[in-house]
């Protein structure tokens, strides 16, 4: 499914947003995508970089910014050894 963009070019309404463990940067990224009204559905890809604190913080931002309807899923938030961590 492609949408017509200004100038006649086509683009996908789906966007994959790469993130890291920096909560402030991740917050700015989400706010900028929201402000620019980019894409209808988002996938967040954390590349196994999140800590529990970062995950909680990003979820709080998603709720505060009312982005739940836009986010399809969060891909690979935690590293493989996450289950062995003491949290």
N, C-alpha and C positions, 0 to 999 in steps of 0.2 A: 504494500500500500504506500503510494507516494503522494505527496501533496505539492501543489503548485506554490512556489515561493515568489516573492516580488521579483520581477524581471523574467519570469517564465521558467526558471530552473526548477527542477524537481528535487525534493529532499524527503527523507524518511521522518515520520513523526516520532520515531524511537531514538533515544539518545543513551549512550553508555557513558557514565561519568566516572572517571578514575579518581580515586582518593588515596590518602595515606593516613598516617597516625596523627597528623596535626589537626586537632579539632578546630582551631581558629581558621585555618585554611579551608578545611572542609565546609565550615559554616559559610564562609565567603563564597565558595563555589556554588553551594546550593542557593544562596540568596541571589547571586548574579544570574544563574540559570532561570530562577523564578522571575526576577525583574525583567529579563529579556524575553520572557514567555517562550523559551526554547523547548521545542518538543512537547508532545502530549504525554508520552510515557518514558520513564527513565529507569535505567538499570544502574545501580551503584556498584562499582567494582573496587573493593578495598585492597585487592592483591595481597591478602593474608597479612595485612599490616596493623590491624586494629587490636588494641588492648580492650579490656572490659570497660574501662573508663571512656575510651574513645567511642566505643559502640553505644554506650548509654548517652553520651553527649550528642552524637549524631541523631539518635532516635528522638532525643528531646528537641533538637532543632527541627526535625521533620514534623513533629507534632506542633511545635510553636508556629512554624511557617505554613501549617496546613498542607503538607505535601504528600500525605498518605495516598491520595488518589492517583498521583503521578508516578509513584515508585512501584514498579512491577516486582522487583526483588533486589536484595543485596547479595552480590556474588562474592564468595570467598572472603568473609570478613576477618576470620581468625587463622593464625598459622596452624600447621599440622600438629604441632606439639601443644596446642591450646589445652587439650584435655588433661595434660600433665601439670599445668600451671596451678599454683595455689591461689585461688581467688575466692 
